[in-house]
Amino acid sequence: MLKNAFKVLFIIAFTATMTACMSLGNLSYKQARMLKKEGFVLTNDGWTLALPERLLFGFDDYQIQPHQQVKLNTLATQLIKYDLNKIKFIGHTDNVGQANYNQQLSEKRAQSVANVFLKQGYNSSNIQIIGRGAEQPIVSNDTKTNRAINRRVNVTIIP
């Protein structure tokens, strides 16, 4: 009977451990804790920077604002410190304008953020730049405020 109890406890402990590992998205506890502290959330794509820390852009703009530059430099340093050096930058736009133009603009936005990380010493082979245009809004584009929220770059850690 005692032997069976140990088996059950082992199965429960093993299951709990595996569940905890899966909830970290293949990262160590320290890495996941740092990402959460920096505003990342675990999504289907991986650890992604969430609102309000998302990188937002002005209308028809892909330049990084000075206050965002400082935050990005700090973030890049933190990620390197925790050995998180594979990153996907996904640019987005609102739905105003031509689809082809928005596609190119979203790629420029992703590239501008990636350039900050490259200047911090990231290897270009560890960086993916993706433009999604207006294909994946996070809110409807029915107001000026919502369109501004959709003009963004997501920073996603690649496990």
Contacts in CASP RR format, 6 or more apart in sequence:
PFRMAT RR
TARGET T0000
AUTHOR 0000-0000-0000
METHOD contacts of the structure
MODEL  1
MLKNAFKVLFIIAFTATMTACMSLGNLSYKQARMLKKEGFVLTNDGWTLA
LPERLLFGFDDYQIQPHQQVKLNTLATQLIKYDLNKIKFIGHTDNVGQAN
YNQQLSEKRAQSVANVFLKQGYNSSNIQIIGRGAEQPIVSNDTKTNRAIN
RRVNVTIIP
23 42 0 8 1.000
24 31 0 8 1.000
24 32 0 8 1.000
24 42 0 8 1.000
25 32 0 8 1.000
25 42 0 8 1.000
25 46 0 8 1.000
25 47 0 8 1.000
25 159 0 8 1.000
26 159 0 8 1.000
27 35 0 8 1.000
27 47 0 8 1.000
27 84 0 8 1.000
27 157 0 8 1.000
27 159 0 8 1.000
30 82 0 8 1.000
31 82 0 8 1.000
31 83 0 8 1.000
31 84 0 8 1.000
32 42 0 8 1.000
32 47 0 8 1.000
34 78 0 8 1.000
34 82 0 8 1.000
35 47 0 8 1.000
35 84 0 8 1.000
35 157 0 8 1.000
38 49 0 8 1.000
38 53 0 8 1.000
38 75 0 8 1.000
38 78 0 8 1.000
39 49 0 8 1.000
39 50 0 8 1.000
39 53 0 8 1.000
40 47 0 8 1.000
40 48 0 8 1.000
40 49 0 8 1.000
40 50 0 8 1.000
40 155 0 8 1.000
40 157 0 8 1.000
41 47 0 8 1.000
41 48 0 8 1.000
41 50 0 8 1.000
42 48 0 8 1.000
43 156 0 8 1.000
45 88 0 8 1.000
45 154 0 8 1.000
45 156 0 8 1.000
46 156 0 8 1.000
46 157 0 8 1.000
46 158 0 8 1.000
46 159 0 8 1.000
47 156 0 8 1.000
47 157 0 8 1.000
48 154 0 8 1.000
48 155 0 8 1.000
48 156 0 8 1.000
48 157 0 8 1.000
49 55 0 8 1.000
49 154 0 8 1.000
49 155 0 8 1.000
49 156 0 8 1.000
51 138 0 8 1.000
51 149 0 8 1.000
53 71 0 8 1.000
54 149 0 8 1.000
54 152 0 8 1.000
54 153 0 8 1.000
54 154 0 8 1.000
55 64 0 8 1.000
55 68 0 8 1.000
55 72 0 8 1.000
55 109 0 8 1.000
55 113 0 8 1.000
55 152 0 8 1.000
55 153 0 8 1.000
55 154 0 8 1.000
55 155 0 8 1.000
56 148 0 8 1.000
56 149 0 8 1.000
56 151 0 8 1.000
56 152 0 8 1.000
57 63 0 8 1.000
57 109 0 8 1.000
57 151 0 8 1.000
57 152 0 8 1.000
57 153 0 8 1.000
58 148 0 8 1.000
58 151 0 8 1.000
59 94 0 8 1.000
59 96 0 8 1.000
59 147 0 8 1.000
59 148 0 8 1.000
59 151 0 8 1.000
60 105 0 8 1.000
61 151 0 8 1.000
62 105 0 8 1.000
62 108 0 8 1.000
62 109 0 8 1.000
62 111 0 8 1.000
62 112 0 8 1.000
63 112 0 8 1.000
64 72 0 8 1.000
64 112 0 8 1.000
64 113 0 8 1.000
64 116 0 8 1.000
69 116 0 8 1.000
72 113 0 8 1.000
72 116 0 8 1.000
72 117 0 8 1.000
73 116 0 8 1.000
73 120 0 8 1.000
75 155 0 8 1.000
76 116 0 8 1.000
76 117 0 8 1.000
76 120 0 8 1.000
76 121 0 8 1.000
76 122 0 8 1.000
77 120 0 8 1.000
79 85 0 8 1.000
79 87 0 8 1.000
79 157 0 8 1.000
80 120 0 8 1.000
80 121 0 8 1.000
80 122 0 8 1.000
84 157 0 8 1.000
85 122 0 8 1.000
85 123 0 8 1.000
85 126 0 8 1.000
86 126 0 8 1.000
86 127 0 8 1.000
86 157 0 8 1.000
86 158 0 8 1.000
86 159 0 8 1.000
87 114 0 8 1.000
87 117 0 8 1.000
87 122 0 8 1.000
87 126 0 8 1.000
87 127 0 8 1.000
87 128 0 8 1.000
87 155 0 8 1.000
87 156 0 8 1.000
87 157 0 8 1.000
87 158 0 8 1.000
88 127 0 8 1.000
88 128 0 8 1.000
88 130 0 8 1.000
88 154 0 8 1.000
88 155 0 8 1.000
88 156 0 8 1.000
88 157 0 8 1.000
88 158 0 8 1.000
89 110 0 8 1.000
89 111 0 8 1.000
89 113 0 8 1.000
89 114 0 8 1.000
89 117 0 8 1.000
89 127 0 8 1.000
89 128 0 8 1.000
89 129 0 8 1.000
89 130 0 8 1.000
89 153 0 8 1.000
89 154 0 8 1.000
89 155 0 8 1.000
89 156 0 8 1.000
90 110 0 8 1.000
90 130 0 8 1.000
90 131 0 8 1.000
90 132 0 8 1.000
90 153 0 8 1.000
90 154 0 8 1.000
90 156 0 8 1.000
91 106 0 8 1.000
91 107 0 8 1.000
91 109 0 8 1.000
91 110 0 8 1.000
91 130 0 8 1.000
91 131 0 8 1.000
91 132 0 8 1.000
91 133 0 8 1.000
91 152 0 8 1.000
91 153 0 8 1.000
91 154 0 8 1.000
92 106 0 8 1.000
92 109 0 8 1.000
92 131 0 8 1.000
92 132 0 8 1.000
92 133 0 8 1.000
92 134 0 8 1.000
92 135 0 8 1.000
92 136 0 8 1.000
92 137 0 8 1.000
92 150 0 8 1.000
92 151 0 8 1.000
92 152 0 8 1.000
92 153 0 8 1.000
92 154 0 8 1.000
93 102 0 8 1.000
93 105 0 8 1.000
93 106 0 8 1.000
93 109 0 8 1.000
93 133 0 8 1.000
93 134 0 8 1.000
93 150 0 8 1.000
93 151 0 8 1.000
94 102 0 8 1.000
94 134 0 8 1.000
94 137 0 8 1.000
94 141 0 8 1.000
94 146 0 8 1.000
94 147 0 8 1.000
94 148 0 8 1.000
94 150 0 8 1.000
94 151 0 8 1.000
95 102 0 8 1.000
95 134 0 8 1.000
95 137 0 8 1.000
95 141 0 8 1.000
95 147 0 8 1.000
95 150 0 8 1.000
96 141 0 8 1.000
96 147 0 8 1.000
99 133 0 8 1.000
99 134 0 8 1.000
102 133 0 8 1.000
102 134 0 8 1.000
103 131 0 8 1.000
103 132 0 8 1.000
103 133 0 8 1.000
105 133 0 8 1.000
106 131 0 8 1.000
106 132 0 8 1.000
106 133 0 8 1.000
107 129 0 8 1.000
107 130 0 8 1.000
107 131 0 8 1.000
109 131 0 8 1.000
109 151 0 8 1.000
109 152 0 8 1.000
109 153 0 8 1.000
110 129 0 8 1.000
110 130 0 8 1.000
110 131 0 8 1.000
110 153 0 8 1.000
111 129 0 8 1.000
112 153 0 8 1.000
113 153 0 8 1.000
113 155 0 8 1.000
114 127 0 8 1.000
114 129 0 8 1.000
117 127 0 8 1.000
118 124 0 8 1.000
118 127 0 8 1.000
126 158 0 8 1.000
128 158 0 8 1.000
134 141 0 8 1.000
134 150 0 8 1.000
137 146 0 8 1.000
137 150 0 8 1.000
138 149 0 8 1.000
138 150 0 8 1.000
138 152 0 8 1.000
139 146 0 8 1.000
139 149 0 8 1.000
139 150 0 8 1.000
140 146 0 8 1.000
141 147 0 8 1.000
141 150 0 8 1.000
END
